Structure formats: C-alpha cells, structure tokens
Amino acid sequence: MAKRIDDIISLDPQESFEYSGSEICGNVYDKLVNPDDEDPTRINPMLAESWSASEDGRTWTFRLRGDRRFASGAPVTAEDAAFSLQRAVILNKSPGFIIAQFGFTPENVAARIRAADDRTLIIEIAERQAPTFLLYCLSASVGGVVEKRAALSHAAGGDLGNAWLRTNSAGSGPWVVRSARASEVVMLDANPSHPQPPRARRMIIRHVADPAVQLLLLQRGDADIARDLLPEGVRAARADPRFEVLSEPKASLVHLSMNARHPALAHPEVREALRWAIDYKGIEANLVADTYRVHQAFLPVGFPAAVTDTPYRYDPARAQTLLAGAGFPDGIDLTFDHASSSPRAEIAQALQAQMRDAGIRPFEGVCKAEKGRAPDRRSGGKKARNTDKAGFRTLPGRREPAVPRFC
C-alpha cells in the first residue's frame, strides 16, 4: 500500500491521535464497542457482548465475550480492558482526555474502572451522560484493548509499555504490527487468532508522500493500493481496466481553525466573513472530487445530531460588508499555517486566492506554529484550544464508520 504516513507519532492506541496511526490502531486493536459501518447511529458489540447502566446512569457494566484472544493466544479479559482504559488516563497522552473527561484521574481511575471478574468490567463515571456519548468515546482508538501482561513485560520507567508499543503491538484485532519505521514503512501481519482473519497474510504500508508517485507505483505494479490520489489520479485509475476504485466512508473532517485571541478574529463578524469567503463547491469539484464532500457542521454525516445543512457559499461581497461592519473596511492580514500534505496544501492555495477577493489577505506560514506563537489560522484535522472553526469542512463518503478496516 502506498500512503502518506509521516504523521505517525506512535502506534500505541493510548497515545496515537493522528490519522494514519489511529487507522492502523483500529486494525490492530479491538475495542469494547464499535459504530456500525453501514449505520453509525448504531453501536455494535466488539469485545463486549452486552452492557447495562445503573438507574442513576453512573455505573456501567460490560460483559465481555469469552471467545476472543490476543495475537499472543492469551484470552482477552476484563482486567485487560480495565488496564487499557486506566492506562489512557494515567499516561495522559493526546487522546487521553476522551476517557478522562468522565471524571477519571490517575488517582481514582483504578477504583472507578475495574474488573469484577474475568468477563465483567465496571466503569463508574462522575455523572450521568448520554449513553451514546460514553459508548462512542469507548469506540475511539484510545479505547483499544491492550494485553496487560505483554505491555507490562516491556514497561520501562513506569511508562506502562508505551515506548515499546509505539512500534510494536499487543492487540486482538485482525492485524499485528511486525515492524514500523518512522516516515518509512509499517508492516502488518495477519492475526491468526482473530475470528475473521484478513485474506492477505501481510500488509506493507510504504510512506509515499506524492500522490502522483503513488499512482505511478500502482501503474508499474510496485504497489497494490494507492490511498491518497488526487482527483486526476482517481480518474486515471478509474479509466484503467487493471484497477478498481473503492470508496469507503471515514469519520474525517478537514477544517479551518481561527485564533480567537487575534485582534481581528476576536470579532464574530470577522469569523463570519471568513465563512462567506470560501468557494466550497469549487474546492470540492476541482481539488477533492471523489474523496471529500462539503460539510459545514462539526459532527460527521451519519452520527446522531449531525447537521447536514450547508448554508454558506462563496460571497466575497457579503464577506467585505461583514468586515467593514466589524471596523475593518480595508480588509485584514492574517498568518495562515497549514500542513504540506495533499490535499491540504492544494486547498490552502485555493483559499488564499479566494479570500483575497473578500479583502482577507492570508500569508502562508509553516506547518506548525512557532514556539510561543499561536497561529492566526490553521488548516488541519483537529481543533486547537482558544480557536473557532470556519464553516468549511469536508468529509468523504455518505456514512462514517470510526476507522476503515484493511481486508
């Protein structure tokens, strides 16, 4: 598989919070529950066969399946599940808040997330929450269940096996990490202990940054799968009878974050103006056709409470009026930081041209903010603190499973 994977920081499910790493973790580690691939409003059992909540909604009991095993052959137990969720809170890595937000701290998590027996997991949250909220959070990559014994056997300096798990695995999913080299390659082997083992015995994911090179590797027979083709590459692949173009939905959003501490962006009217300064349909048609769709709300399509209305359109005159009303009749200058990967780099170039027509002059910055300086605007996949989001968000597909599965 040819894919851009230089965003991978770790393959530890309690640390990974980037697209590529989370996707791999989703194929290496099973969770207690998982959204249905075809209908993400439904939560399906995964390692848990059933669950229930107390009358006050604070104590949750999960009954684990008795037939699931880790790649090592060891059975998956409630103690492994408890250890994994505790680990997320104790390590306090980037995705740890997804579990910690339910009132868990390193001091109380061992008492509040515990195994009653080999197949019974108890989770006591601080206050009643919507059941779907808790279950969706448990279905995130950070909820991946790690084999406790394997992790602790490789622990160093109280890291609960974190350093080892960055490039190794101890999961029960369909794949096992055989080797991983940063910004180079990740090699996965099929897990023979999985009830539905992959049809392929090995998956080699090679870092290929350029979509055009991915297509060339595909055409030469040096790659079986290309994951990051731009629209022209997709068209070329679709026209070639040797290839099949497969489209799978993914819960991924591309958005603009705005630094609300910036003197201009502190004005709601300015942030509103930015939303009208973007040619959403033009970007979709010319830069991300077949891979993304315009979506102007936070939750992906298919999830409960997702809003599918798209009220914003390209209207530079309206944007200029809003800027003038906020006290900026001559427009504004901003620093625009964005990732260098496709299609974000191409989208960023289009945005700069479109916004200038509305009196917004974004100067291109670096991929990451300089130390001690918050960017005025950033294009990416996650929301930064003290920011507001622009209306441009795109997502692929019609339905949004949490993680695509390699098969």
C-alpha positions as CSV (number, residue, x, y, z in Angstrom):
1,M,0.0,0.0,0.0
2,A,1.3,3.4,-1.0
3,K,0.2,6.1,1.5
4,R,1.5,9.2,3.2
5,I,2.3,8.0,6.8
6,D,4.7,10.7,8.1
7,D,2.0,11.9,10.5
8,I,2.5,8.8,12.6
9,I,3.9,9.5,16.1
10,S,3.0,6.3,17.8
11,L,1.1,3.0,17.3
12,D,0.2,2.8,20.9
13,P,-3.6,3.1,21.0
14,Q,-3.5,5.2,24.2
15,E,-1.1,7.7,22.5
16,S,-1.9,7.7,18.8
17,F,-4.0,10.7,17.8
18,E,-3.1,11.2,14.1
19,Y,-5.0,9.9,11.1
20,S,-2.6,7.2,9.9
21,G,-1.7,6.0,13.4
22,S,-5.3,5.8,14.5
23,E,-6.3,3.9,11.3
24,I,-3.6,1.3,12.0
25,C,-4.5,1.1,15.7
26,G,-8.1,0.5,14.6
27,N,-7.0,-2.6,12.7
28,V,-4.6,-3.9,15.4
29,Y,-6.7,-3.3,18.5
30,D,-10.4,-4.2,19.2
31,K,-12.5,-2.0,21.5
32,L,-15.4,-2.8,23.7
33,V,-17.8,-1.5,21.2
34,N,-17.7,-0.1,17.6
35,P,-20.1,2.0,15.5
36,D,-21.8,0.1,12.7
37,D,-20.0,0.6,9.4
38,E,-23.3,1.0,7.4
39,D,-25.3,2.9,10.1
40,P,-23.0,4.7,12.6
41,T,-26.1,5.7,14.7
42,R,-25.9,2.1,15.9
43,I,-23.3,0.9,18.4
44,N,-22.3,-2.8,17.9
45,P,-20.7,-5.2,20.3
46,M,-17.0,-5.8,19.7
47,L,-15.1,-7.3,22.7
48,A,-18.2,-6.7,24.9
49,E,-21.2,-8.8,24.2
50,S,-23.6,-6.7,26.3
51,W,-23.7,-3.7,28.6
52,S,-26.0,-2.0,31.0
53,A,-26.2,1.1,33.2
54,S,-27.4,1.6,36.7
55,E,-30.6,3.7,37.4
56,D,-28.6,6.8,38.1
57,G,-26.6,6.4,34.9
58,R,-23.2,6.5,36.6
59,T,-22.2,2.8,36.8
60,W,-21.8,0.8,33.6
61,T,-21.3,-2.9,33.5
62,F,-19.8,-4.5,30.4
63,R,-19.9,-8.3,29.8
64,L,-17.0,-9.4,27.7
65,R,-17.1,-12.2,25.2
66,G,-15.5,-15.4,26.3
67,D,-14.0,-16.4,22.9
68,R,-11.7,-13.6,22.0
69,R,-7.9,-13.9,22.2
70,F,-4.9,-11.6,21.7
71,A,-2.5,-12.3,18.9
72,S,-0.3,-13.9,21.6
73,G,-3.0,-16.5,22.1
74,A,-3.9,-15.2,25.6
75,P,-7.6,-14.7,26.3
76,V,-9.0,-11.1,26.3
77,T,-10.2,-10.4,29.9
78,A,-11.9,-7.6,31.7
79,E,-8.6,-7.0,33.5
80,D,-7.0,-6.2,30.1
81,A,-9.9,-3.8,29.3
82,A,-9.7,-2.1,32.7
83,F,-5.9,-1.8,32.4
84,S,-6.2,-0.2,28.9
85,L,-8.7,2.4,29.9
86,Q,-6.8,3.2,33.1
87,R,-3.6,3.4,31.0
88,A,-5.2,6.1,28.8
89,V,-5.8,8.3,31.9
90,I,-2.5,7.6,33.6
91,L,-0.3,8.2,30.5
92,N,-2.3,11.4,29.8
93,K,-1.2,11.4,26.1
94,S,-3.0,13.4,23.4
95,P,-6.2,11.2,23.2
96,G,-6.4,10.6,27.0
97,F,-9.0,13.3,27.5
98,I,-11.5,11.2,25.6
99,I,-11.6,8.8,28.6
100,A,-10.5,11.2,31.4
101,Q,-13.4,13.6,30.7
102,F,-15.8,11.2,32.5
103,G,-14.3,12.2,35.8
104,F,-11.2,9.9,35.9
105,T,-7.9,11.0,37.3
106,P,-4.6,9.0,37.7
107,E,-5.5,8.8,41.4
108,N,-9.1,7.5,41.1
109,V,-9.1,5.6,37.8
110,A,-8.1,2.2,39.3
111,A,-11.0,2.3,41.6
112,R,-13.6,3.6,39.1
113,I,-12.6,1.3,36.2
114,R,-12.1,-2.2,37.4
115,A,-12.6,-5.9,36.6
116,A,-15.2,-7.6,38.7
117,D,-14.2,-11.0,37.2
118,D,-12.6,-12.2,34.0
119,R,-15.5,-11.2,31.9
120,T,-17.1,-8.3,33.8
121,L,-15.9,-4.7,33.6
122,I,-17.2,-2.0,35.8
123,I,-16.9,1.7,34.8
124,E,-18.1,4.4,37.2
125,I,-18.4,7.8,35.7
126,A,-18.7,11.0,37.6
127,E,-22.1,12.0,36.5
128,R,-24.9,10.8,34.2
129,Q,-24.1,11.2,30.5
130,A,-26.0,10.4,27.3
131,P,-25.3,6.6,26.8
132,T,-24.3,7.2,23.2
133,F,-21.7,9.7,24.3
134,L,-19.9,7.3,26.5
135,L,-20.2,4.4,24.0
136,Y,-18.8,6.5,21.1
137,C,-15.9,7.6,23.3
138,L,-15.1,4.0,24.2
139,S,-15.2,3.2,20.4
140,A,-12.4,5.7,19.7
141,S,-8.8,4.4,19.1
142,V,-7.9,5.3,22.6
143,G,-10.3,2.6,23.8
144,G,-8.3,-0.1,22.1
145,V,-7.7,-3.0,24.5
146,V,-4.1,-3.9,25.1
147,E,-2.8,-7.1,26.5
148,K,-1.8,-6.1,30.0
149,R,0.8,-8.8,30.5
150,A,2.6,-8.0,27.2
151,A,2.6,-4.3,27.8
152,L,3.9,-4.5,31.4
153,S,6.6,-7.0,30.4
154,H,8.1,-4.3,28.2
155,A,7.5,-1.4,30.6
156,A,10.4,1.0,31.3
157,G,10.5,3.7,33.8
158,G,6.8,3.4,34.7
159,D,5.6,4.0,31.1
160,L,3.2,1.0,31.1
161,G,4.9,-0.3,27.9
162,N,4.4,3.0,26.0
163,A,7.9,3.1,24.4
164,W,7.6,-0.5,23.2
165,L,4.1,-0.1,21.9
166,R,5.0,2.8,19.7
167,T,6.5,0.4,17.2
168,N,5.0,-3.0,18.4
169,S,1.6,-4.3,19.3
170,A,-0.3,-6.3,21.8
171,G,-3.8,-6.4,20.5
172,S,-6.6,-8.7,19.5
173,G,-7.5,-7.1,16.1
174,P,-7.1,-8.7,12.7
175,W,-3.6,-7.3,12.2
176,V,-0.3,-7.4,14.2
177,V,2.5,-4.9,13.9
178,R,5.5,-6.7,12.6
179,S,7.7,-3.6,12.3
180,A,7.4,0.1,12.0
181,R,10.0,2.8,10.9
182,A,9.0,6.4,11.2
183,S,8.2,8.1,7.9
184,E,9.2,5.0,6.0
185,V,7.2,1.8,6.4
186,V,4.7,-0.1,8.6
187,M,4.5,-3.8,8.2
188,L,1.5,-5.7,9.5
189,D,0.9,-9.5,9.7
190,A,-2.5,-11.2,9.8
191,N,-3.5,-12.2,13.3
192,P,-4.3,-16.0,13.1
193,S,-6.2,-15.8,16.4
194,H,-8.8,-13.4,15.0
195,P,-12.2,-14.9,14.3
196,Q,-12.2,-13.1,10.9
197,P,-8.5,-13.1,9.8
198,P,-7.6,-11.0,6.8
199,R,-7.4,-12.6,3.4
200,A,-3.9,-11.3,2.9
201,R,-1.1,-12.6,5.1
202,R,0.9,-9.4,5.2
203,M,0.2,-5.7,4.6
204,I,3.2,-3.4,3.9
205,I,2.3,0.3,4.1
206,R,5.0,2.3,2.5
207,H,5.4,6.1,3.0
208,V,4.8,7.8,-0.3
209,A,4.2,11.5,0.1
210,D,3.4,12.4,-3.6
211,P,0.0,11.3,-4.9
212,A,1.5,11.2,-8.4
213,V,4.2,8.8,-7.3
214,Q,1.5,6.6,-5.6
215,L,-0.3,6.4,-9.0
216,L,3.0,5.6,-10.8
217,L,3.8,2.8,-8.3
218,L,0.3,1.4,-8.9
219,Q,0.7,1.5,-12.7
220,R,4.1,-0.2,-12.5
221,G,2.9,-2.9,-10.3
222,D,5.1,-1.8,-7.4
223,A,2.0,-1.1,-5.2
224,D,-1.3,-2.9,-5.0
225,I,-3.2,0.0,-3.3
226,A,-2.8,3.8,-3.5
227,R,-4.6,5.7,-0.8
228,D,-4.0,9.4,-1.4
229,L,-4.7,10.0,-5.0
230,L,-6.0,13.4,-6.1
231,P,-9.0,13.7,-8.4
232,E,-6.9,13.4,-11.6
233,G,-5.2,10.3,-10.2
234,V,-8.6,8.8,-9.3
235,R,-9.8,9.5,-12.8
236,A,-6.8,7.9,-14.3
237,A,-7.1,4.8,-12.1
238,R,-10.8,4.5,-12.9
239,A,-10.1,4.6,-16.6
240,D,-7.5,1.8,-16.4
241,P,-9.2,-1.6,-16.6
242,R,-6.4,-3.1,-14.4
243,F,-7.6,-1.2,-11.4
244,E,-10.7,-0.9,-9.2
245,V,-11.6,2.3,-7.4
246,L,-13.1,1.5,-4.0
247,S,-14.8,4.2,-1.9
248,E,-15.2,3.7,1.8
249,P,-16.5,6.4,4.2
250,K,-14.4,7.7,7.1
251,A,-15.2,10.0,10.1
252,S,-12.7,12.6,9.0
253,L,-13.1,16.4,8.8
254,V,-10.9,19.0,7.2
255,H,-11.5,22.4,8.8
256,L,-10.0,25.8,9.4
257,S,-9.3,26.8,13.0
258,M,-9.2,30.5,13.9
259,N,-7.3,32.0,16.8
260,A,-9.9,34.0,18.7
261,R,-7.2,35.9,20.5
262,H,-6.2,37.6,17.3
263,P,-7.4,41.3,17.3
264,A,-9.4,40.9,14.1
265,L,-10.5,37.3,14.6
266,A,-11.8,38.2,18.1
267,H,-14.8,39.8,16.3
268,P,-17.6,37.3,15.5
269,E,-18.3,39.3,12.3
270,V,-14.8,38.7,11.0
271,R,-15.1,35.0,11.6
272,E,-18.5,35.0,9.9
273,A,-16.9,36.9,7.0
274,L,-14.3,34.1,6.5
275,R,-17.1,31.6,6.1
276,W,-18.5,33.6,3.2
277,A,-15.1,34.0,1.6
278,I,-14.6,30.3,0.6
279,D,-15.7,28.7,-2.6
280,Y,-16.7,25.4,-1.0
281,K,-18.3,23.8,-4.2
282,G,-15.3,24.9,-6.3
283,I,-12.8,23.3,-3.9
284,E,-14.9,20.1,-3.8
285,A,-15.2,19.9,-7.6
286,N,-11.7,20.8,-8.6
287,L,-9.5,19.6,-5.7
288,V,-11.2,16.8,-3.8
289,A,-13.8,15.3,-6.1
290,D,-14.4,11.6,-5.2
291,T,-12.7,12.0,-1.8
292,Y,-14.4,14.7,0.2
293,R,-17.8,16.4,0.4
294,V,-18.8,19.9,1.7
295,H,-20.0,19.6,5.2
296,Q,-20.5,22.7,7.4
297,A,-21.0,21.3,10.9
298,F,-18.8,19.6,13.5
299,L,-20.3,16.1,13.6
300,P,-19.8,13.9,10.6
301,V,-22.7,12.8,8.5
302,G,-24.4,9.7,9.9
303,F,-23.8,10.3,13.6
304,P,-26.6,11.3,15.9
305,A,-27.3,15.1,15.9
306,A,-25.2,15.6,12.8
307,V,-26.3,18.7,10.9
308,T,-26.2,18.4,7.1
309,D,-27.3,21.9,6.2
310,T,-24.8,23.8,4.1
311,P,-25.9,27.5,4.4
312,Y,-22.5,29.1,3.5
313,R,-21.5,29.8,-0.1
314,Y,-18.9,31.9,-1.9
315,D,-20.0,35.5,-1.5
316,P,-17.0,37.9,-1.2
317,A,-19.2,41.0,-1.3
318,R,-21.0,39.8,1.8
319,A,-17.7,39.0,3.5
320,Q,-16.5,42.5,2.8
321,T,-19.6,44.0,4.2
322,L,-19.1,42.0,7.4
323,L,-15.5,43.1,7.7
324,A,-16.5,46.7,7.3
325,G,-19.1,46.3,10.0
326,A,-16.5,45.0,12.3
327,G,-14.3,48.0,11.8
328,F,-12.0,46.6,9.0
329,P,-13.2,48.4,5.8
330,D,-9.7,47.9,4.3
331,G,-9.6,44.2,5.0
332,I,-7.3,42.2,7.3
333,D,-3.9,40.5,7.2
334,L,-3.6,37.0,8.7
335,T,-0.9,34.3,9.0
336,F,-2.2,31.0,7.5
337,D,-0.5,27.9,8.7
338,H,-1.3,24.6,7.0
339,A,0.0,21.1,6.5
340,S,2.2,20.4,3.5
341,S,0.4,17.2,2.6
342,S,-2.2,16.7,-0.2
343,P,-4.9,17.8,-0.4
344,R,-4.4,20.4,2.4
345,A,-1.7,22.2,0.6
346,E,-3.8,22.5,-2.6
347,I,-6.8,23.6,-0.6
348,A,-4.7,26.2,1.2
349,Q,-3.6,27.7,-2.1
350,A,-7.2,28.0,-3.3
351,L,-8.3,29.5,0.0
352,Q,-5.6,32.2,-0.2
353,A,-6.8,33.3,-3.7
354,Q,-10.5,33.2,-2.8
355,M,-10.1,35.2,0.4
356,R,-8.1,38.0,-1.2
357,D,-11.3,38.8,-3.2
358,A,-13.0,39.4,0.1
359,G,-10.3,41.7,1.5
360,I,-8.7,38.9,3.6
361,R,-5.0,38.6,3.0
362,P,-3.7,35.3,4.4
363,F,0.1,35.0,4.4
364,E,1.2,31.4,4.1
365,G,3.1,30.1,7.2
366,V,4.7,26.9,8.3
367,C,3.0,23.6,9.1
368,K,3.4,24.1,12.8
369,A,3.1,27.2,14.9
370,E,6.4,28.7,16.0
371,K,7.1,28.1,19.7
372,G,5.3,30.7,21.8
373,R,3.2,32.0,18.9
374,A,-0.3,30.8,18.2
375,P,-1.2,30.8,14.5
376,D,-3.9,33.2,13.4
377,R,-5.4,30.4,11.2
378,R,-4.6,26.8,10.7
379,S,-5.9,24.1,8.3
380,G,-5.9,20.7,9.8
381,G,-7.9,17.8,11.2
382,K,-8.2,18.7,14.9
383,K,-9.4,21.7,16.8
384,A,-6.8,23.7,18.8
385,R,-7.5,25.4,22.1
386,N,-8.8,29.0,22.0
387,T,-10.0,28.7,18.4
388,D,-13.2,29.0,16.5
389,K,-13.8,26.9,13.4
390,A,-14.6,28.2,9.9
391,G,-17.5,26.8,8.0
392,F,-15.5,24.9,5.5
393,R,-15.3,21.2,6.5
394,T,-15.3,18.4,4.1
395,L,-15.8,14.7,4.7
396,P,-15.7,11.7,2.4
397,G,-18.5,9.3,1.7
398,R,-22.1,9.1,2.9
399,R,-21.7,7.2,6.1
400,E,-19.0,7.5,8.7
401,P,-17.5,4.4,10.4
402,A,-14.9,5.2,13.0
403,V,-12.0,3.5,11.2
404,P,-11.6,1.8,7.8
405,R,-10.7,-1.8,8.1
406,F,-7.9,-3.4,5.9
407,C,-9.2,-6.6,4.4
